[in-house]
Amino acid sequence: MRINPIIRKDLTITSRSMRYSLGMLAYEGLLMLVFMIAMRVLDNTSRYYASLNSQKLSEFIAMFPAVSIAELCIVALIIPMMAASAVTGEKERQTFDILMTTQIKPMQVVTGKMGSAIIRVMLYVLASVPIMAVGFTLGGISWWVLLIYLVLTLVLAILEASIAVFSSAVCKRTITATIMSYLIVFVICGLTFLPLLMAAIYDFALSGMNSFSLELGVSLATLALLPNPIFMFLEFYGVSLSGGSIFVKSLVDEGLPFMEIFDGGVLWIVLSVVIMLLISFGFMKLAASKIDPMNGKSNK
């Protein structure tokens, strides 16, 4: 299989860089710190070795959400920093014009820059599997949960990398592209919650009127949260740890119409993945269009 030349070049440079190795060391150290704190919170560490009964072993299930949530926060923070220099870095090194004179198409540049950032981040994630494995070997969690978690983390990485590459194509400096990436992610996470908040306020203000129409409005406003990765992972933890939905179930319990189809949480997760991948593809197309020299405006 032919490897994208951008990915091959970036990964070759990364493999020779001590910065990446030191970053991996710091990343693993931080997760280990979270792991030790989680053990301490659960119980005194020495008691795990003094009396490993079934009740104590079952408490290890909390290790997975503790470590994985910390990992997701780190991933969400470092992806824009890795991918935001995709185009601006080439321009700052004055190699962008040379890159665009090659036979590499703009979409290949975008996918290559995204791919290199995603691979580097996912190597971080895979390196943390032994730490999270404690919750699977002793906590009774299925290994399928870990596989699904890795897939969802990959989807999050694709979404943020596409946003960062788009920001890099729009901005002239890396620091500006990084800030823009964080702002777009914040807007996606914040504005998707706004329709539900407004519908809930409207429902509260007009309580006593046509309850069905009000509940229908809240239900439709809830669908705006499908592109929100926070609620995707919230449902994932509910399904994997408790066997059912968390957020959607609370809406079903309130009697909101149409929410019953998401009650299990699986459908919500699947739709979230599909929508986020579509959004990522949209940002990729915009980035490719922006750097395409045939548009005549990309290099200005």
C-alpha positions as CSV (number, residue, x, y, z in Angstrom):
1,M,0.0,0.0,0.0
2,R,1.3,3.4,-0.9
3,I,1.9,5.7,2.0
4,N,1.1,9.4,1.8
5,P,4.5,11.1,1.3
6,I,3.5,13.8,3.8
7,I,2.9,11.2,6.5
8,R,6.1,9.4,5.7
9,K,8.2,12.7,5.9
10,D,6.6,14.0,9.1
11,L,6.8,10.6,10.9
12,T,10.5,10.3,9.8
13,I,11.2,13.7,11.3
14,T,9.3,12.9,14.4
15,S,11.1,9.6,15.0
16,R,14.4,11.4,15.0
17,S,13.2,14.0,17.4
18,M,13.9,13.8,21.1
19,R,11.0,16.1,21.9
20,Y,8.5,13.5,20.9
21,S,10.1,10.9,23.2
22,L,10.2,13.4,26.1
23,G,6.6,14.2,25.4
24,M,5.7,10.5,25.5
25,L,7.5,10.2,28.8
26,A,5.7,13.2,30.3
27,Y,2.4,11.9,29.0
28,E,2.9,8.4,30.6
29,G,4.1,10.0,33.8
30,L,1.0,12.1,34.1
31,L,-1.3,9.2,33.4
32,M,0.5,7.1,36.0
33,L,0.0,10.0,38.5
34,V,-3.7,9.9,37.8
35,F,-3.7,6.2,38.2
36,M,-2.0,6.4,41.6
37,I,-4.3,9.1,42.8
38,A,-7.3,7.1,41.7
39,M,-6.0,4.1,43.6
40,R,-5.5,6.3,46.7
41,V,-9.0,7.7,46.4
42,L,-10.6,4.2,46.1
43,D,-8.8,2.9,49.2
44,N,-5.5,2.8,51.0
45,T,-3.0,1.3,48.7
46,S,-1.7,-1.2,51.2
47,R,-5.1,-2.7,51.8
48,Y,-5.2,-3.9,48.2
49,Y,-2.2,-6.1,48.9
50,A,-3.4,-7.1,52.3
51,S,-6.9,-8.3,51.3
52,L,-7.7,-8.7,47.7
53,N,-11.3,-9.9,48.0
54,S,-13.9,-9.8,45.3
55,Q,-15.3,-6.4,46.5
56,K,-11.9,-4.8,46.3
57,L,-11.2,-6.2,42.9
58,S,-14.5,-4.9,41.6
59,E,-13.5,-1.4,42.6
60,F,-10.7,-1.5,39.9
61,I,-13.4,-0.7,37.3
62,A,-13.1,2.9,38.3
63,M,-9.5,2.9,37.0
64,F,-10.7,2.9,33.4
65,P,-12.9,6.1,33.5
66,A,-10.3,7.9,35.7
67,V,-7.4,7.2,33.4
68,S,-9.3,7.4,30.1
69,I,-10.9,10.8,30.9
70,A,-7.5,12.2,31.9
71,E,-6.2,10.8,28.6
72,L,-9.0,12.4,26.6
73,C,-8.4,15.8,28.1
74,I,-4.7,15.5,27.2
75,V,-5.5,14.3,23.6
76,A,-8.0,17.2,23.1
77,L,-5.3,19.7,24.2
78,I,-2.3,18.4,22.2
79,I,-4.0,17.6,18.8
80,P,-4.5,21.3,17.9
81,M,-0.9,22.0,18.9
82,M,0.4,19.2,16.7
83,A,-1.8,19.9,13.6
84,A,-2.1,23.7,13.7
85,S,1.3,24.1,12.2
86,A,0.4,21.9,9.2
87,V,0.3,24.7,6.7
88,T,1.6,27.7,8.7
89,G,4.7,25.8,9.6
90,E,5.4,25.2,5.9
91,K,4.9,28.9,5.2
92,E,7.1,30.0,8.1
93,R,9.9,27.7,6.8
94,Q,9.2,29.1,3.3
95,T,8.6,25.5,1.9
96,F,4.9,25.8,1.2
97,D,5.3,27.1,-2.4
98,I,7.8,24.3,-3.2
99,L,5.3,21.8,-1.7
100,M,2.5,23.0,-3.9
101,T,4.6,22.7,-7.0
102,T,4.9,19.0,-6.5
103,Q,2.5,16.4,-7.8
104,I,0.9,16.1,-4.4
105,K,-2.7,17.3,-4.5
106,P,-4.1,19.7,-1.9
107,M,-6.3,17.0,-0.4
108,Q,-3.3,14.8,-0.1
109,V,-1.5,17.5,1.8
110,V,-4.5,17.9,4.1
111,T,-4.9,14.2,4.7
112,G,-1.1,13.8,5.1
113,K,-0.8,16.5,7.7
114,M,-3.9,15.2,9.5
115,G,-2.6,11.6,9.3
116,S,0.8,12.4,10.8
117,A,-0.8,14.3,13.7
118,I,-3.4,11.6,14.3
119,I,-0.8,8.8,14.2
120,R,1.5,10.6,16.7
121,V,-1.4,11.1,19.1
122,M,-2.8,7.6,18.8
123,L,0.7,6.3,19.6
124,Y,0.3,8.1,22.9
125,V,-3.1,6.5,23.4
126,L,-1.8,3.0,22.6
127,A,1.1,3.5,25.0
128,S,-1.3,4.0,27.8
129,V,-3.2,0.7,27.2
130,P,-1.1,-1.2,29.9
131,I,-2.1,1.4,32.5
132,M,-5.8,1.1,31.6
133,A,-5.5,-2.7,31.4
134,V,-5.7,-3.0,35.2
135,G,-9.4,-2.0,35.0
136,F,-10.0,-4.7,32.4
137,T,-8.1,-7.6,34.0
138,L,-9.4,-7.0,37.6
139,G,-12.4,-4.7,37.1
140,G,-14.5,-7.0,35.0
141,I,-14.7,-4.7,31.9
142,S,-14.9,-6.4,28.5
143,W,-11.9,-5.9,26.2
144,W,-14.4,-4.8,23.5
145,V,-14.9,-1.7,25.6
146,L,-11.3,-0.8,25.2
147,L,-11.5,-1.3,21.4
148,I,-14.6,0.9,21.2
149,Y,-12.8,3.5,23.3
150,L,-9.9,3.5,20.9
151,V,-12.2,3.9,18.0
152,L,-14.0,6.9,19.6
153,T,-10.7,8.5,20.5
154,L,-9.6,8.1,16.9
155,V,-12.9,9.9,15.8
156,L,-12.1,12.7,18.3
157,A,-8.6,12.9,16.9
158,I,-9.9,13.1,13.3
159,L,-12.3,15.9,14.2
160,E,-9.8,18.0,16.0
161,A,-7.1,17.4,13.5
162,S,-9.3,18.5,10.6
163,I,-10.2,21.6,12.5
164,A,-6.6,22.4,13.2
165,V,-5.5,21.8,9.6
166,F,-8.3,24.1,8.4
167,S,-7.3,26.8,10.9
168,S,-3.7,26.4,9.7
169,A,-4.8,26.8,6.1
170,V,-6.7,30.0,7.0
171,C,-4.2,31.6,9.3
172,K,-0.7,33.0,8.6
173,R,0.9,32.1,11.9
174,T,0.9,28.9,13.9
175,I,0.0,30.5,17.2
176,T,-3.1,32.1,15.5
177,A,-4.1,28.8,14.0
178,T,-3.7,27.1,17.3
179,I,-6.0,29.6,19.1
180,M,-8.5,29.4,16.3
181,S,-8.5,25.6,16.6
182,Y,-9.3,25.7,20.2
183,L,-12.0,28.3,19.6
184,I,-13.8,26.2,17.0
185,V,-13.7,23.2,19.3
186,F,-15.1,25.3,22.1
187,V,-17.8,26.6,19.8
188,I,-18.8,23.1,18.7
189,C,-19.0,21.9,22.4
190,G,-20.7,25.1,23.6
191,L,-23.1,26.1,20.9
192,T,-24.4,22.6,20.4
193,F,-25.6,22.8,24.0
194,L,-27.2,26.2,23.5
195,P,-30.4,25.0,21.7
196,L,-31.2,22.6,24.6
197,L,-30.6,25.3,27.2
198,M,-32.8,27.7,25.4
199,A,-35.5,25.1,24.9
200,A,-35.4,24.1,28.6
201,I,-35.7,27.8,29.6
202,Y,-38.6,28.3,27.2
203,D,-40.2,25.1,28.5
204,F,-39.8,26.4,32.1
205,A,-41.2,29.8,31.3
206,L,-44.2,28.4,29.4
207,S,-45.0,25.5,31.6
208,G,-48.7,24.7,31.8
209,M,-49.3,25.4,28.1
210,N,-49.2,22.7,25.4
211,S,-46.8,20.3,27.1
212,F,-46.4,18.0,24.1
213,S,-45.2,20.8,21.8
214,L,-42.8,22.0,24.5
215,E,-41.4,18.5,25.1
216,L,-41.1,18.0,21.4
217,G,-39.1,21.2,21.2
218,V,-36.7,20.1,23.9
219,S,-36.3,16.7,22.2
220,L,-35.4,18.3,18.9
221,A,-33.0,20.7,20.6
222,T,-31.3,17.7,22.2
223,L,-30.4,16.4,18.8
224,A,-28.0,19.4,18.4
225,L,-25.8,17.6,20.9
226,L,-25.0,14.8,18.5
227,P,-21.9,16.5,17.1
228,N,-20.7,17.2,20.7
229,P,-17.9,14.7,21.6
230,I,-18.5,15.3,25.4
231,F,-21.9,13.8,25.2
232,M,-20.7,11.0,22.9
233,F,-18.2,9.9,25.6
234,L,-20.8,10.4,28.3
235,E,-23.0,7.9,26.6
236,F,-20.1,5.6,26.0
237,Y,-19.2,5.5,29.7
238,G,-22.8,4.9,30.6
239,V,-23.1,2.0,28.2
240,S,-19.8,0.4,29.0
241,L,-19.9,0.8,32.8
242,S,-23.6,0.7,33.8
243,G,-25.0,-1.1,30.8
244,G,-27.3,1.8,29.7
245,S,-27.5,5.4,28.7
246,I,-26.8,8.3,31.1
247,F,-27.8,11.5,29.4
248,V,-30.5,10.2,27.0
249,K,-32.0,8.0,29.7
250,S,-32.5,11.1,31.9
251,L,-34.5,12.7,29.1
252,V,-36.5,9.5,28.5
253,D,-37.4,9.5,32.2
254,E,-38.7,13.1,31.8
255,G,-41.1,11.8,29.2
256,L,-39.6,13.5,26.2
257,P,-40.9,12.2,22.9
258,F,-38.7,10.5,20.3
259,M,-35.8,10.1,22.9
260,E,-36.8,6.5,23.5
261,I,-35.0,5.4,20.3
262,F,-31.7,6.6,21.9
263,D,-32.5,5.0,25.2
264,G,-29.8,2.3,24.9
265,G,-27.1,4.9,24.1
266,V,-25.6,2.8,21.3
267,L,-27.6,4.6,18.5
268,W,-26.6,8.0,20.0
269,I,-22.9,7.0,19.9
270,V,-23.2,5.7,16.3
271,L,-24.9,8.8,15.0
272,S,-22.4,11.0,16.9
273,V,-19.5,9.2,15.2
274,V,-21.1,9.6,11.7
275,I,-21.9,13.3,12.2
276,M,-18.4,14.1,13.5
277,L,-16.8,12.3,10.6
278,L,-19.0,14.3,8.2
279,I,-18.0,17.5,9.9
280,S,-14.3,16.5,9.7
281,F,-14.6,15.8,6.0
282,G,-16.2,19.3,5.6
283,F,-13.2,20.9,7.3
284,M,-10.8,18.8,5.2
285,K,-12.5,20.0,2.0
286,L,-12.4,23.6,3.1
287,A,-8.7,23.3,4.0
288,A,-7.9,21.7,0.7
289,S,-9.8,24.4,-1.2
290,K,-8.0,27.1,0.8
291,I,-4.5,25.9,0.0
292,D,-5.3,25.0,-3.7
293,P,-3.1,27.3,-5.8
294,M,-5.8,27.1,-8.6
295,N,-8.1,29.2,-6.4
296,G,-5.7,32.1,-6.7
297,K,-6.2,33.3,-3.1
298,S,-4.6,30.6,-1.0
299,N,-1.1,32.1,-0.9
300,K,-2.1,35.7,-0.3
